[in-house]
C-alpha cells in the first residue's frame, strides 16, 4: 500500500512546507468542521489536530481510539453519521 501512494509524497511535502499549522488561516473557516485523528497515529498528527480544532470557531474534535491514519471504514462511518446528523 505504501508504494501505491509514494508518488504523492512529494506533493504532500510541498504543501505541508515546514509543518507548522497555519492557525490564522484556519481561524477564518466558519463552517462546522470535524477534526479527527486516530488514537494510534503519530504524535505530530495529534498535535496538528488539536491546534486546528482550537482555532476553528465551529470545530468538533474526535480521536478514534485504536485507529491509525488509515482508519477502518466501519469505525469512521458512525462518527461521520453522527457529525452530519447533528
Secondary structure, DSSP 8 states (H G I E B T S, - for coil): -HHHHGGGHHHHHHHHTT----HHHHTT--S-EEEEEETTS-HHHHHHHHHHHHH-TTEEEEEETT--SS--HHHHHHHHHHHHH-
